[in-house]
Amino acid sequence: MPIAHKNRFIFNPSPRDFTVEEIPLYDFSGEGEHLILKIRKKELTTWEMLDILSTHLGIKKREIGYAGLKDKHAMTIQYVSIMAIHASRLESFSHPQIKILDKIRHANKIRIGHLKGNRFHLRFKKVLGIQKEMLDSVLVWIKKHGVPNYFGYQRFGNYGDNWEEGRKILSGELKIRDRKSKEFLISAYQSYLFNNWLSKRIESCKLLEEFSESETERILKLPNGTLDGTKKQDNFFKILKGDLLMHYPYGRIFYAEEVLEESKRFILRDLSVTGLLPGKKVKLAEGSAREIEQSFDEEIRENGSRRYAWIFPTDIQKKYIPEKAHYELGFFLPKGCYATNVVDMLRGYRES
């Protein structure tokens, strides 16, 4: 990874300096009983926006379709769906933090996950000459290698510790009646375990840049042979035998067998490694990959899943404005991925 540094530019997420635009999974048809609204909001969570819309329309919040949750401290553009029979009530809608940019008919309600991803635009401030060179250098590395797909701070609450409540729910130390709150806290704990597993895998990759496979195994106290075939891989994030891979940016899941060949496909961004969010009804890694994964697997009553461990920002665009010391950056990420992973890499927070 890039040489560890702490790049001290200023980035405070706000509608002026942080925009997010949702990219739909498909084109809307222009016909059907649903009405798709293209909405721009600021300083509101998606839930708060849905509350405002449902109150104005006189419908229940669950009747409004949406593809994903968007940041509160940003200018965000996303799509929601309502039944077209409510269209006339929108004529009187006005809100200082919500603007309806466009409307189009469609046959189906928007469902969670019905999006390709998000386009982000960020403005960093107080970027001086040396910092600009550092940002340029790390971006070159990101374009070549990608970034880790950690869950962002949004997942862990204002104080970053709601995963502890999820753990206490699972151990029986904490009782919560509300089903949605309970599921959210448990998912935060699953995310916490995923992040720790990912940190362990990245630690092994960094060690392999300096040490042999056997030396890295000794340092990490892994069984002999766990890291066989990793040093020969040209990619930074190494594939292990038994890893569960998935076609990128979406597709079927399958086990890694010929890691050298599969690492070439990884470099071409044809596939990526997945990590475990432990729980029921989820596939587990095997062999060498399982040696590391099992330390972050727990018996959880909720359903588990797998998530890309490594992602590739695309359509990266940058602009430096020296007279203002501003550095503007745009990029696209697949759905479920956080812009904070790119920002953290640029700051150096994920490298030391």
C-alpha positions as CSV (number, residue, x, y, z in Angstrom):
1,M,0.0,0.0,0.0
2,P,1.1,3.6,-0.2
3,I,3.6,4.8,2.3
4,A,1.8,5.7,5.5
5,H,1.2,9.4,5.9
6,K,-1.4,11.6,7.5
7,N,-2.6,14.0,4.8
8,R,-4.1,16.8,6.7
9,F,-6.6,18.3,4.2
10,I,-10.0,19.4,5.5
11,F,-13.1,17.5,4.5
12,N,-16.2,18.2,6.5
13,P,-19.2,16.5,4.8
14,S,-21.8,19.2,4.0
15,P,-24.1,19.9,1.0
16,R,-21.5,22.4,-0.3
17,D,-18.6,19.9,-0.3
18,F,-20.1,16.5,-0.6
19,T,-22.6,15.4,-3.2
20,V,-24.0,11.9,-3.9
21,E,-26.0,10.9,-7.0
22,E,-27.7,7.6,-7.2
23,I,-27.3,5.7,-10.5
24,P,-30.4,3.6,-11.3
25,L,-30.1,-0.1,-12.1
26,Y,-32.0,0.4,-15.3
27,D,-33.8,3.1,-17.4
28,F,-37.4,3.8,-16.3
29,S,-40.0,2.8,-18.9
30,G,-42.2,5.9,-19.0
31,E,-45.3,3.7,-18.6
32,G,-47.0,2.0,-15.6
33,E,-49.0,2.6,-12.4
34,H,-46.0,3.8,-10.4
35,L,-44.5,7.3,-10.5
36,I,-40.7,7.6,-10.1
37,L,-39.5,10.8,-8.4
38,K,-36.0,12.1,-8.9
39,I,-35.3,13.9,-5.6
40,R,-32.6,16.2,-4.4
41,K,-32.3,16.6,-0.6
42,K,-29.9,18.1,1.8
43,E,-29.3,17.8,5.6
44,L,-31.9,15.0,5.8
45,T,-31.6,11.3,6.2
46,T,-33.5,9.2,3.7
47,W,-35.9,8.2,6.5
48,E,-36.6,11.8,7.3
49,M,-37.3,12.6,3.7
50,L,-39.7,9.6,3.5
51,D,-41.5,10.9,6.6
52,I,-42.0,14.3,5.0
53,L,-43.2,12.9,1.7
54,S,-45.6,10.3,3.3
55,T,-47.1,13.0,5.6
56,H,-47.7,15.3,2.6
57,L,-49.2,12.6,0.4
58,G,-51.3,11.1,3.2
59,I,-49.8,7.6,2.7
60,K,-47.8,5.2,4.9
61,K,-44.0,5.4,4.6
62,R,-43.8,1.7,3.5
63,E,-45.8,2.6,0.4
64,I,-42.9,4.6,-0.9
65,G,-40.2,2.7,-2.7
66,Y,-36.5,3.5,-2.5
67,A,-33.3,1.8,-3.5
68,G,-30.9,2.8,-0.7
69,L,-30.1,5.1,2.2
70,K,-28.2,8.3,1.5
71,D,-26.0,10.5,3.6
72,K,-27.6,13.2,5.7
73,H,-24.7,15.6,5.6
74,A,-24.5,15.9,1.9
75,M,-26.4,17.1,-1.2
76,T,-27.9,13.8,-2.4
77,I,-29.9,12.8,-5.5
78,Q,-31.9,9.6,-5.3
79,Y,-35.0,8.0,-6.8
80,V,-38.2,7.0,-5.0
81,S,-41.5,5.6,-6.2
82,I,-45.1,6.2,-5.3
83,M,-48.4,5.0,-6.8
84,A,-49.2,7.4,-9.7
85,I,-52.7,7.9,-8.3
86,H,-51.1,10.3,-5.8
87,A,-49.4,12.5,-8.5
88,S,-51.8,15.4,-8.2
89,R,-50.9,15.8,-4.5
90,L,-47.3,16.6,-5.5
91,E,-48.4,19.8,-7.1
92,S,-48.7,21.6,-3.8
93,F,-45.5,20.0,-2.3
94,S,-42.8,22.4,-1.2
95,H,-40.0,21.9,1.3
96,P,-36.7,23.9,1.8
97,Q,-34.6,20.8,1.9
98,I,-36.3,18.7,-0.7
99,K,-36.7,19.4,-4.4
100,I,-38.4,17.1,-7.0
101,L,-36.2,17.3,-10.1
102,D,-38.1,15.0,-12.4
103,K,-41.0,12.5,-12.6
104,I,-41.5,9.5,-14.9
105,R,-43.9,6.6,-14.9
106,H,-42.7,3.0,-14.4
107,A,-44.3,-0.4,-14.1
108,N,-42.7,-1.4,-10.8
109,K,-42.1,-0.1,-7.3
110,I,-38.4,0.7,-6.5
111,R,-36.9,-1.9,-4.2
112,I,-33.9,-1.9,-1.9
113,G,-30.8,-2.6,-3.9
114,H,-32.3,-1.6,-7.3
115,L,-29.3,0.6,-8.3
116,K,-26.0,0.3,-10.0
117,G,-24.2,2.4,-7.5
118,N,-23.5,6.1,-6.6
119,R,-21.5,8.9,-8.1
120,F,-19.7,10.9,-5.5
121,H,-18.2,14.4,-5.7
122,L,-16.1,15.7,-2.8
123,R,-14.2,19.0,-2.2
124,F,-11.1,18.9,0.1
125,K,-9.9,22.2,1.5
126,K,-6.6,23.6,2.6
127,V,-4.7,21.3,0.2
128,L,-1.2,22.8,-0.1
129,G,1.4,21.8,-2.7
130,I,2.9,18.8,-0.9
131,Q,-0.6,17.6,0.1
132,K,-1.7,17.9,-3.5
133,E,1.2,15.7,-4.6
134,M,0.4,13.1,-1.9
135,L,-3.3,13.0,-3.0
136,D,-2.2,12.5,-6.7
137,S,0.2,9.7,-5.7
138,V,-2.4,7.8,-3.6
139,L,-5.0,8.2,-6.4
140,V,-2.6,6.6,-8.8
141,W,-2.3,3.6,-6.4
142,I,-6.1,3.5,-5.9
143,K,-6.7,3.5,-9.7
144,K,-4.3,0.5,-10.0
145,H,-5.2,-1.5,-6.9
146,G,-8.6,-0.4,-5.6
147,V,-9.6,0.1,-2.0
148,P,-10.8,-2.0,1.0
149,N,-14.6,-2.2,1.4
150,Y,-14.9,-1.4,5.1
151,F,-18.3,-0.6,6.5
152,G,-18.3,3.2,7.2
153,Y,-18.9,5.1,10.4
154,Q,-22.6,5.5,9.4
155,R,-23.0,1.8,10.3
156,F,-21.9,2.2,13.9
157,G,-23.8,5.2,15.3
158,N,-22.8,8.6,16.5
159,Y,-20.2,7.2,18.9
160,G,-19.1,4.2,16.8
161,D,-20.1,1.7,19.5
162,N,-23.6,0.4,18.7
163,W,-22.0,-2.9,17.6
164,E,-21.5,-3.5,21.4
165,E,-25.3,-3.4,21.9
166,G,-25.6,-5.9,19.1
167,R,-23.1,-8.2,20.8
168,K,-25.0,-7.9,24.1
169,I,-28.3,-8.8,22.4
170,L,-26.7,-12.0,21.1
171,S,-25.2,-12.9,24.5
172,G,-28.5,-12.2,26.3
173,E,-27.2,-9.3,28.3
174,L,-29.5,-6.8,26.5
175,K,-33.2,-7.2,25.6
176,I,-34.8,-5.1,22.9
177,R,-38.4,-5.6,21.8
178,D,-38.4,-3.5,18.7
179,R,-37.6,-5.9,15.9
180,K,-36.1,-3.3,13.5
181,S,-33.8,-1.8,16.2
182,K,-32.7,-5.3,17.2
183,E,-31.9,-6.3,13.6
184,F,-30.0,-3.1,13.0
185,L,-27.8,-3.5,16.1
186,I,-27.1,-7.1,15.3
187,S,-26.2,-6.1,11.7
188,A,-23.8,-3.5,13.2
189,Y,-22.1,-6.3,15.1
190,Q,-21.8,-8.4,12.0
191,S,-20.3,-5.4,10.2
192,Y,-17.8,-5.0,13.1
193,L,-16.7,-8.6,12.7
194,F,-16.3,-8.1,8.9
195,N,-14.2,-5.0,9.4
196,N,-11.9,-6.8,11.8
197,W,-11.5,-9.7,9.4
198,L,-10.7,-7.3,6.6
199,S,-8.1,-5.6,8.7
200,K,-6.5,-9.0,9.4
201,R,-6.4,-9.9,5.7
202,I,-4.9,-6.5,4.9
203,E,-2.3,-6.9,7.6
204,S,-1.2,-10.2,6.0
205,C,-0.9,-8.5,2.6
206,K,1.2,-5.7,4.0
207,L,3.5,-8.2,5.7
208,L,3.9,-10.1,2.5
209,E,5.4,-7.0,0.9
210,E,8.3,-7.3,3.3
211,F,8.5,-10.9,4.3
212,S,8.3,-14.4,2.8
213,E,5.1,-16.5,3.0
214,S,6.5,-18.7,5.8
215,E,7.7,-15.7,7.8
216,T,4.3,-13.9,7.5
217,E,2.6,-17.1,8.7
218,R,4.9,-17.2,11.8
219,I,4.2,-13.5,12.6
220,L,0.4,-14.0,12.3
221,K,0.5,-17.5,13.9
222,L,-1.1,-19.2,10.9
223,P,-0.7,-22.8,10.1
224,N,2.2,-23.6,7.6
225,G,1.1,-23.4,4.0
226,T,-1.9,-21.0,4.7
227,L,-0.3,-18.3,2.5
228,D,1.1,-20.6,-0.3
229,G,0.8,-18.9,-3.7
230,T,0.4,-15.4,-2.4
231,K,3.8,-13.9,-3.1
232,K,3.5,-14.7,-6.8
233,Q,0.3,-12.6,-7.1
234,D,0.8,-9.2,-8.6
235,N,-2.3,-7.7,-6.9
236,F,-1.9,-6.1,-3.4
237,F,-4.9,-7.8,-1.9
238,K,-4.0,-11.5,-2.1
239,I,-6.4,-14.3,-2.9
240,L,-6.2,-17.4,-0.7
241,K,-7.3,-21.0,-1.5
242,G,-10.8,-21.5,-0.4
243,D,-11.8,-17.8,-0.6
244,L,-15.3,-17.2,-1.8
245,L,-15.0,-15.0,-4.9
246,M,-17.8,-13.2,-6.7
247,H,-17.9,-11.8,-10.2
248,Y,-17.5,-8.0,-10.1
249,P,-19.4,-5.7,-9.7
250,Y,-22.1,-8.4,-9.3
251,G,-22.6,-12.0,-10.2
252,R,-22.4,-15.5,-8.9
253,I,-20.2,-16.7,-6.0
254,F,-17.7,-19.5,-6.2
255,Y,-14.6,-20.9,-4.5
256,A,-11.0,-19.9,-5.3
257,E,-9.1,-22.9,-6.5
258,E,-6.4,-21.8,-9.0
259,V,-5.4,-18.6,-7.1
260,L,-2.7,-17.5,-9.6
261,E,-5.1,-17.6,-12.5
262,E,-7.9,-16.0,-10.4
263,S,-5.6,-13.3,-9.2
264,K,-5.1,-12.3,-12.9
265,R,-8.9,-11.9,-13.2
266,F,-8.9,-9.9,-10.0
267,I,-6.4,-7.5,-11.5
268,L,-8.7,-7.2,-14.5
269,R,-11.6,-6.4,-12.1
270,D,-13.5,-9.4,-13.3
271,L,-13.9,-10.8,-9.8
272,S,-13.3,-9.8,-6.2
273,V,-12.9,-11.6,-2.8
274,T,-15.8,-11.6,-0.4
275,G,-15.8,-11.5,3.3
276,L,-18.2,-13.0,5.8
277,L,-21.0,-11.3,7.7
278,P,-21.7,-14.2,10.1
279,G,-25.1,-15.8,10.6
280,K,-27.4,-18.4,9.2
281,K,-27.8,-19.5,5.6
282,V,-24.4,-18.2,4.4
283,K,-21.5,-20.0,2.7
284,L,-18.3,-20.2,4.5
285,A,-14.8,-20.0,3.1
286,E,-12.7,-23.2,3.0
287,G,-9.1,-24.2,3.4
288,S,-6.5,-21.4,3.9
289,A,-9.1,-18.6,3.7
290,R,-11.1,-20.3,6.5
291,E,-8.1,-20.3,8.8
292,I,-8.4,-16.6,9.0
293,E,-12.1,-16.2,8.6
294,Q,-13.0,-18.6,11.5
295,S,-11.6,-16.2,14.0
296,F,-14.2,-13.6,13.0
297,D,-17.2,-16.0,12.7
298,E,-19.8,-16.3,15.5
299,E,-23.1,-18.1,15.8
300,I,-25.7,-15.5,15.1
301,R,-29.4,-16.2,14.8
302,E,-30.0,-13.7,12.0
303,N,-29.2,-14.5,8.4
304,G,-25.6,-13.9,7.4
305,S,-24.3,-12.8,4.0
306,R,-21.1,-12.1,2.1
307,R,-19.8,-8.8,0.9
308,Y,-17.0,-7.6,-1.4
309,A,-13.8,-7.2,0.6
310,W,-12.1,-5.1,-2.1
311,I,-13.7,-2.6,-4.5
312,F,-12.6,-0.5,-7.5
313,P,-13.6,3.1,-7.8
314,T,-14.1,4.0,-11.4
315,D,-14.5,7.2,-13.5
316,I,-12.1,9.0,-11.2
317,Q,-11.9,12.7,-12.0
318,K,-9.9,15.3,-10.1
319,K,-9.3,19.1,-10.3
320,Y,-7.0,21.2,-8.2
321,I,-7.8,24.9,-7.7
322,P,-4.5,26.4,-6.3
323,E,-5.8,29.9,-5.6
324,K,-8.4,28.4,-3.2
325,A,-6.3,25.4,-2.1
326,H,-9.2,23.2,-3.1
327,Y,-8.9,19.6,-4.4
328,E,-12.1,18.4,-6.1
329,L,-12.6,14.6,-6.6
330,G,-15.3,12.6,-8.3
331,F,-15.7,8.8,-8.6
332,F,-18.2,6.0,-9.0
333,L,-18.7,3.1,-6.6
334,P,-21.0,0.1,-6.8
335,K,-24.0,-0.1,-4.5
336,G,-23.3,-0.7,-0.8
337,C,-19.9,0.9,-0.9
338,Y,-18.8,3.9,1.2
339,A,-17.0,7.0,-0.1
340,T,-15.3,7.1,3.3
341,N,-13.1,4.2,2.2
342,V,-11.6,6.4,-0.5
343,V,-11.3,9.4,1.8
344,D,-9.6,7.3,4.5
345,M,-7.1,6.0,2.0
346,L,-6.3,9.5,0.9
347,R,-5.9,10.6,4.5
348,G,-3.7,7.6,5.3
349,Y,-6.0,6.3,8.0
350,R,-6.1,2.8,6.6
351,E,-2.4,2.4,5.9
352,S,-0.7,2.7,9.3
